[in-house]
Amino acid sequence: MTTLSSTPAVLARNALVAAVGRFGPRLVLRAFDGIADWRPPTTPYAAGAPDPETASN
């Protein structure tokens, strides 16, 4: 594709590269949506357990 020299072929190649550059990363990153937007639970796992630092005092 880099050796194309006709005007229509060069325009098609440039449009393809621009489209992949614009939409490609979004499509790839969509696969990570379930991981990238993860937030820790609002209630800590050990919320009912006594704090080890204050329990010994």
N, CA, C and O of each residue as an XYZ file, in Angstrom:
228
protein
N       0.815     -1.203      0.000
C       0.000      0.000      0.000
C       0.855      1.261      0.000
O       0.400      2.312     -0.450
N       2.070      1.172      0.492
C       2.910      2.367      0.542
C       3.485      2.727     -0.807
O       3.960      3.848     -0.994
N       3.455      1.805     -1.752
C       4.032      2.081     -3.071
C       2.987      2.522     -4.089
O       3.308      2.670     -5.268
N       1.762      2.732     -3.667
C       0.723      3.184     -4.595
C       1.068      4.583     -5.088
O       1.550      5.424     -4.329
N       0.816      4.813     -6.359
C       1.155      6.131     -6.909
C      -0.002      6.793     -7.647
O       0.035      8.001     -7.881
N      -1.035      6.025     -8.022
C      -2.152      6.662     -8.715
C      -2.982      7.470     -7.714
O      -3.133      7.091     -6.553
N      -3.506      8.580     -8.195
C      -4.244      9.490     -7.316
C      -5.422      8.815     -6.621
O      -5.564      8.982     -5.410
N      -6.281      8.056     -7.319
C      -7.399      7.410     -6.619
C      -6.929      6.402     -5.552
O      -7.524      6.298     -4.480
N      -5.870      5.675     -5.861
C      -5.367      4.697     -4.904
C      -4.779      5.387     -3.677
O      -4.973      4.927     -2.551
N      -4.071      6.473     -3.889
C      -3.487      7.223     -2.774
C      -4.591      7.826     -1.912
O      -4.500      7.799     -0.685
N      -5.631      8.368     -2.541
C      -6.750      8.940     -1.779
C      -7.481      7.860     -0.975
O      -7.854      8.086      0.176
N      -7.681      6.701     -1.575
C      -8.337      5.599     -0.871
C      -7.484      5.121      0.297
O      -7.995      4.866      1.388
N      -6.177      5.002      0.059
C      -5.279      4.581      1.136
C      -5.288      5.582      2.279
O      -5.370      5.189      3.443
N      -5.206      6.856      1.969
C      -5.194      7.886      3.002
C      -6.504      7.907      3.781
O      -6.498      8.094      4.998
N      -7.625      7.719      3.092
C      -8.917      7.689      3.771
C      -9.012      6.474      4.686
O      -9.538      6.571      5.794
N      -8.515      5.349      4.235
C      -8.535      4.134      5.048
C      -7.672      4.296      6.299
O      -8.090      3.929      7.397
N      -6.484      4.839      6.134
C      -5.592      5.049      7.284
C      -6.222      6.045      8.262
O      -6.131      5.853      9.475
N      -6.850      7.090      7.760
C      -7.499      8.076      8.634
C      -8.671      7.445      9.383
O      -8.858      7.701     10.573
N      -9.461      6.620      8.692
C     -10.617      5.985      9.338
C     -10.170      5.007     10.419
O     -10.751      4.977     11.504
N      -9.162      4.223     10.138
C      -8.655      3.280     11.142
C      -8.063      4.046     12.318
O      -8.242      3.649     13.469
N      -7.369      5.127     12.043
C      -6.793      5.932     13.113
C      -7.845      6.585     13.977
O      -7.630      6.795     15.171
N      -8.978      6.908     13.390
C     -10.031      7.584     14.142
C     -10.915      6.599     14.895
O     -11.244      6.833     16.058
N     -11.305      5.505     14.252
C     -12.268      4.584     14.855
C     -11.628      3.343     15.466
O     -12.211      2.721     16.355
N     -10.464      2.986     15.009
C      -9.798      1.779     15.485
C      -9.555      1.748     16.983
O      -9.922      0.771     17.636
N      -8.945      2.793     17.553
C      -8.685      2.757     18.993
C      -9.959      2.620     19.823
O      -9.962      1.918     20.834
N     -11.033      3.278     19.410
C     -12.298      3.159     20.163
C     -12.819      1.741     20.139
O     -13.304      1.233     21.150
N     -12.722      1.098     18.985
C     -13.213     -0.272     18.890
C     -12.384     -1.217     19.750
O     -12.925     -2.123     20.383
N     -11.089     -1.008     19.771
C     -10.222     -1.856     20.582
C     -10.460     -1.591     22.056
O     -10.541     -2.530     22.847
N     -10.575     -0.332     22.435
C     -10.744      0.001     23.844
C     -12.108     -0.407     24.385
O     -12.260     -0.581     25.594
N     -13.102     -0.563     23.517
C     -14.416     -1.024     23.976
C     -14.342     -2.392     24.631
O     -15.153     -2.714     25.499
N     -13.380     -3.190     24.223
C     -13.222     -4.512     24.813
C     -12.840     -4.414     26.286
O     -13.063     -5.359     27.042
N     -12.272     -3.290     26.702
C     -11.835     -3.113     28.084
C     -12.843     -2.355     28.942
O     -12.534     -2.032     30.090
N     -14.024     -2.061     28.434
C     -15.000     -1.277     29.182
C     -15.339     -1.897     30.530
O     -15.450     -1.181     31.526
N     -15.502     -3.189     30.579
C     -15.862     -3.834     31.837
C     -14.751     -3.795     32.864
O     -15.012     -3.915     34.061
N     -13.529     -3.632     32.422
C     -12.390     -3.585     33.334
C     -12.043     -2.145     33.675
O     -11.811     -1.819     34.839
N     -12.008     -1.299     32.688
C     -11.534      0.063     32.876
C     -12.479      0.908     33.714
O     -12.024      1.847     34.366
N     -13.772      0.616     33.727
C     -14.687      1.434     34.512
C     -15.024      0.805     35.861
O     -15.992      1.215     36.503
N     -14.249     -0.177     36.300
C     -14.479     -0.830     37.576
C     -14.221      0.132     38.722
O     -13.255      0.895     38.699
N     -15.078      0.094     39.712
C     -14.917      0.872     40.935
C     -14.994     -0.089     42.110
O     -15.744     -1.063     42.052
N     -14.247      0.155     43.165
C     -14.335     -0.726     44.318
C     -15.722     -0.634     44.941
O     -16.404      0.379     44.785
N     -16.142     -1.673     45.640
C     -17.455     -1.632     46.278
C     -17.529     -0.466     47.261
O     -16.514     -0.064     47.828
N     -18.719      0.070     47.458
C     -18.874      1.206     48.370
C     -18.715      0.778     49.824
O     -18.200      1.548     50.635
N     -19.140     -0.419     50.167
C     -18.973     -0.924     51.518
C     -17.752     -1.830     51.547
O     -17.691     -2.804     50.797
N     -16.770     -1.524     52.405
C     -15.587     -2.382     52.460
C     -15.951     -3.802     52.869
O     -16.931     -4.024     53.582
N     -15.165     -4.742     52.419
C     -15.417     -6.151     52.700
C     -15.465     -6.412     54.194
O     -16.346     -7.127     54.671
N     -14.545     -5.850     54.922
C     -14.455     -6.100     56.358
C     -15.074     -4.959     57.160
O     -14.536     -4.581     58.200
N     -16.183     -4.411     56.704
C     -16.793     -3.262     57.365
C     -17.230     -3.596     58.789
O     -17.191     -2.728     59.661
N     -17.640     -4.819     59.037
C     -18.104     -5.181     60.374
C     -16.996     -5.650     61.285
O     -17.220     -5.800     62.486
N     -15.820     -5.883     60.766
C     -14.703     -6.373     61.583
C     -14.091     -5.213     62.362
O     -14.024     -4.092     61.858
N     -13.646     -5.478     63.586
C     -13.016     -4.412     64.363
C     -11.686     -4.005     63.745
O     -11.004     -4.826     63.132
N     -11.322     -2.748     63.905
C     -10.067     -2.217     63.392
C      -8.938     -2.765     64.251
O      -8.959     -2.567     65.466
N      -7.955     -3.446     63.674
C      -6.878     -4.054     64.471
C      -6.081     -3.038     65.289
O      -5.575     -3.373     66.360
N      -5.964     -1.811     64.803
C      -5.197     -0.809     65.541
C      -5.941     -0.330     66.766
O      -5.313     -0.094     67.798
N      -7.247     -0.176     66.698
C      -8.006      0.313     67.860
C      -8.438     -0.824     68.759
O      -8.746     -0.580     69.925
N      -8.474     -2.042     68.279
C      -8.913     -3.182     69.090
C      -7.918     -3.504     70.198
O      -8.323     -3.979     71.259
N      -6.644     -3.262     69.984
C      -5.643     -3.591     70.992
C      -5.509     -2.518     72.054
O      -4.884     -2.753     73.088
N      -6.087     -1.336     71.821
C      -5.982     -0.238     72.808
C      -7.058     -0.321     73.815
O      -7.127      0.514     74.716
